[in-house]
Amino acid sequence: MIITASDNEIQILVKKYNLSNEQVGFVALVLDTYFSNAYDFETTQERIMENSGLDEKTAEKIILSGGVLYFNRLDVIKQNEILDLLVQKEIDLVDFRAELLEMEATVITQEELLTETGDDRNDLLNIFRDHFKEIIVSYGESREMINESVIENLFMEGASFQEEVVKALQANQQLVSTQPIMVNGQEVQPTIGNWLADFKANNLIDASNAVKIQYFNNSKNFRSLSESDKNLITRLLEIYRRIENYQQFLAKIDTENWHIIPPLPNEDELRKKEKIDDLKDHYAEDLKWLKEKYNLTAGETKYQSLTVQELLAVLDKEPQNPEVVLPVLQVLNEKDATLQSLNNLNLVSRIKNGEFYPGLKGFQDKPLFRQILDIAELAADESALFVMHLAGINKNLMGLAYADLKENSFKWR
């Protein structure tokens, strides 16, 4: 499981505990480490307190809230640990979960924002006024939907729509950082609208790169920000410049690069991570289906007490029955990590003599493990998934199969 600051569960924590951008990134990282069992509860609590400036009670509640929100994705050991902690802290699980679910109803996801947008210009303007902070860091289809809607309205209405977008942004009260900023000699809250006023006060809208760099280096407002907030403000300035100068921008840029909201600098990495997360979910769901299809759990229990030689005898007797082959191979994988015993199978000599699939070209060139699974008539993606599962226990099987990110599938090498 990989936890990121964009997870809906983390956004619930942001809302409930009023976390800043800098705090939420670190909280997500530490929770990810805790849920993977690299930290114990006390270490996790200390790390959150040290690096986020939160008090002991808040750090404790954040960990427990995260445990409840991610509960179904945790392993059994971690689930039991969370339940034990709730009992120790005298927190009722049902009431606590209800409290979090109530908070969840107030969190607006990017998908919900975007599906409401459609062709309705008023909904689009509402996003700029009330939820633009989320859109600044959006990527992929989320960003493209906003881009298409903005550009379409700019073409249809021109300057009148542009002015409304600018007004919506100027009215945006979402905070970037928690420290006040100075704009035109006055101390004001660091809202998106006030940051735009600071850009204008420093003549950044039509400024050269040199002038922008000078602002980034010298502005007390900017220099006081965390790195994550600096990135957000830099991106906000670029988006605002494109909106203010949309005619010149669209005229000099190729149509495929018409991005009022530009791609994120690390978008390729984000897309890759997203594919990996999808593949992990796919793997978990398919493995569960595979185990149910071939009664793997029951079979493993049935054969667990057999010796290696007894397991080989069972495999020799029913090599074409996947409900026998899969659990036997799994138990054998645990009892003989080198898998050298497979070479003692009577089945091996029968394979070499061409008893199975004699006319199939290339059958005997495959790894022995693959040949055995082919004889059991597993589809290639099923057998590849099964071997990847066993490789998680036995490193000797690593590298035989792999996950294809492009096709979101499992294959033999």
N, C-alpha and C positions, 0 to 999 in steps of 0.2 A: 504494500500500500504506500502510495506517495501522496503527501498532503501539501497543498499549495495555498497561498493567500487568497486565491480566487475561488476556492471551494465554497459551496453554499454553507457548509457547516462552519467554516471559519468566518464567513460573513455574519453568521448569527452571533458568534463570539464578539465580533467587532461592534455589532449593534448593542449587545447586552452589556459589554464591559467598556464601551467607548474607547476602543483601541485606536491608536494613531497608525499611520502607514508604516512607520518604522517598527512599532511594537508588533503589529500583526504579522509582518514578515518573519520576525524572530519567533513569535509564538507558534506559527505554523511549522517552522523548522524544528523547534524543540519537541513539539507534540509528535511529529513524525519520528523523531529519534526515540521518544518514549514508547510509542506504540510498536516500534520494531524491536523493543526489549533491549536497546543499547543503554538506556538510562533507567534507574529506578525512580519511584515517585519523588523521593526527597531531592535527588539530584535535579530532576526536571523542575521542581518547584524553585530550587535555588537558582538555576540558570535563568528562569523567567524573571525572578526578582532582580538578579544582578544586571541583566542586560535590557530589561524593559522598564525598570523603575517602579514596578508594581509592588504592593504590599503582600505579605504572606498569605492573608486570607483571600485576596483577589486571585493570586497565582494558583492557590489551591482550587478555588471555584472554577477557574479556567480549565485546569487539567481534568477535573471531574465532569465539567460540561462537555469538553471534547470527548471524553470517554463515553458519555451517554450518546452524543450525536453520532459518533463513529462506531458505536457498539457492535452493530451487525457485521462490520468489516474487520473486527479484531479477532485474533485467535482465541481459543477457549481459555488459555491461561490468563491472558490479559483481561478478558471479560470477567473472569472470576475475581481478579485483582480489583477491578473497578467496583464490582458489587461489594466486595469486602470493605473497600475504602468508604463507600457510601454508608454502610452499616456503622463503621467506626466513627464517622463524622455525624452520625444520626441524621442522615438526609434520606427522606423517603423517595425511592426511585420513581414511583408513579407521579408524585407531585412535582418532582424535579423535572421529569421528562415533559410533563404537561406545561410547565413554565417555559421550557425551551421551545416547545412546539408553538406556544403562543407568540414567542419572539420570532420564530421562523416565519409566521404569517406576515410580519412587518418587513421582512427582507425582500426586496425586489431584485430578482436575478436579471442578468443581461438579456437572457432569452425572453423573459416576460416583457422587458422594455421594448425589445425589438419586434416581437410579434404584435405588440399594440401599435407599432408605428405605421406599417403598411404605407398607404398613400395619404394618410391624414396629416397634413402639415402642422396642425395644432399639437398633436401628440409628439411630433418631431421637435417642435419648439419647446415643449414641456421637458423633453429629455435634456436639451441644452440648458434649460433654466434650473432643473432640479436634480439631474442625474449625470451631468457631463463628466464628473470625476471618474465614474465607472467606464464611460465610453473612451476616455483618454487612453486607458490601458487595455482596451478591447483588441482582439485580433481575429483573423480568419473571417468566417461568415458573418460574425457579429459586426465587425467593422465595415465589411463590404455592404451590408444592408443599409447601414447609416450613410455611408458614402454615396450609394446610389440614390437614396432618397434626397439627400442634400443637393447633389448635383442636378438631379431632375428638377427640383424646385427652383434652383438658381437659373436654369435654362428657361423655365416657364415664366418666372416672375422677375428674374434679374435683381436689380438693386433693392426693390421693395422687400423681397424675401431676405436678402443679405442683411438689411437693416434690422429685421425682426430677429434674426439669429444673433446678431451682435447685441441687441437689447436683452435677449434672453440670457446670454452669457454674462452681460454686465449685471444682471439681476441675480445671478447664481450665488447662493449663500453657502455652498459647500466649502469646508475649510481645507486648506493645504497647509499643514503644520498647525501648531497650537499657539505659537508665539505671535503677538501683534506685529504688524509691519508699519513702516512709515511711508505714507503716500502724500505728496505735496505738503510736507511739513506736519502732517497729522498722523497720530497713531490710530490705526484701524485694525479690525480683525482680518486674518489672512484668508478671506474668502476668494473664490475664483474671480468674482466681480472686481474686488479690490486689487488683485494681482494684475488684471487687465488694465486697471487705472494706472498702476505702477509702470506697466509696459509703455503706456501712452506718455506718461510723465517723463520717461527717459527716451522718448522718440525711437522706440525699438521696432515699430511696425514696418517702417520702410528702411530700417538701418542695414548697413553692411555687416558682414560676418565679423569684421574687426570691432565694430561698435558693440555688437552683441557679446563678444568675448570680453570686452572691457566691462560691460555690465555684470557679467557672470563673475568676473574676478574682483570687482570693486563694490558691488551693491551689498550693503549690510543685510538687507532683506534676504537676498539670495544666499549669501555666505553662511547665514545662521541656520540654513535648512539641513536636514539629514540628506544622505545621498539619494534615497528613494524619492524624497520630495523634490530634490533638485532635478532629478530626471523627469518627474511629473511636470514641474514648472517649465522646463526646457521644451517639453513636448506641447504644453499648453500654448506657449509663445508661437511655436511653429504652426499649430493649427489656427490660432487667431490671425496670424499673418496671412495664411492662405484664404481665410474667409474674407478678411478686409480687402485683399487684392485678388479675389477669385478670377476676375476677367483676365488679368495678366498671367496668372498661374495656369489657368486652363488653356490659354492661347499658346503658351510656349512648351507645354508638356504633352507628350504623346498620350492618346486616349487611354491606353492600358495602364498608364501611371497617374490617372486622375484620382488622387487620394486627398480629399480635404483633410481626412484623418489618416496620416501616413502609417505605413507598417512599423511595428515595433522593431528596435534594433536587434532584439534576440528572438524575432518571430520564428525563424527556422528551428531554433531550439525548442520553442514552445510547441510548435506543430509536432516535432518529433516526440516530445514528452507526451503530448496528447495522444499520439498514435500508440505509444508504449502503454499508457494507461488504458486505452481501449483494448489493446491486445491482452493486457493482464486480466481485465474483466472477462474478455472472450475466453481466455485460458481457463479461468476459474469456472465459468459456466459450462464450457465444453467438457472439462474434466469431471465435473459433477454428473453431467449427462452420460459420459462414458462409463463411470462407475455404476450408475444405475442401470444402464443398458446391459452390462455384462455381469451384474451382481458381484462386483469386485470386492466390496467390503465383506459380504457374507463368505465369499470364496477364500479371502485371505484368512478369516477366522477358521475356516474349515481345514486349511492346509498348514496353519502356523506351527502345529506340533510335529510335523513330519521332518525327518532328517533330509539332508541334501540328496542322498541316494533314493529315498522314497519319493521325493519331489520329481526327480528325473524319471522314475518309473511311471508316475502319473502322467507326466508330459509325453513320454513315449507311447502311452496307451491311447490318449485322446488328443493328438496334435491338431485336429481340425475343429476342436470345440473351444471357442474363445472364452466361454465361461469357466473353462478349466485352465487354458493357456495363460490368460492374463493374471489371475491370482497366483498361480504357481510361479510364474516369472517374477512377480512382485516379492513373494516370500523368498524365492531363491536369490533374488537380488540383495535381500537383507542378510541371508545366511552365507552367501559366497560372493563377497564383494569383487573378487577377481573374475568371477563367472567362468573360470577355467573348467568347472564341472560340466558345462554345456558341451564341451568337446567329447565327453564320455557318453553322450546320449546315443542310443541305438538310432535315434531319429537322424543324427548327423550322417551316418553311413547311408541311410535311406535317401537322404537329400542328395548326397554325392552320387548315388547310383541312378539319380534321375527319376525316382519314384513319384515325386511331386512336380507337376508342371513341366514335364519333359520337353515340350515343344516351345516353352516360353523363353525367348531370347533374353539373356542377361540375368535370369533369375538367380543362377548360382554365383554370379559376380557380386551380388549384394552381400552386406554384412550378415553374419549368421543370425543375429537377433532379428534383422529385417526378414530374412527367409522364414524363420519360425512364425513370425506374426503374419506373413503373407499366406502361409499354409493354413493358419487359423482364419483366413479370409477376412482380415480387417482391411478397411479402406486405408490408403496411404496416409491421409490426414489423421485418421484415428490412431494408427500405429505410431506415427510421428509424435502425436500428443502424448501417447502412453509412454514412449521412451523418454520424452522430456520430463514427464512426471517422475520416472524412475531415476533419471539423472540428477534430480534434486536430492536423492538419497545416496546415490553411488556415482562419484565423479568419473568412474571408468566408462560410463555411458555418455558423458558430456561430449558434445560435438557431433553426435550421430544425426541429430535432428535440430531444427531451428525454427524460430518464429519469423515469418515474413511480414515486415511492417507495411509494405506496400499493399499486399493482398489481405492482410489481417488473417493469416492462416498459418498452419504448422506443416513443415515439410521435412523430408529426409534430404541429407546432403548428397 
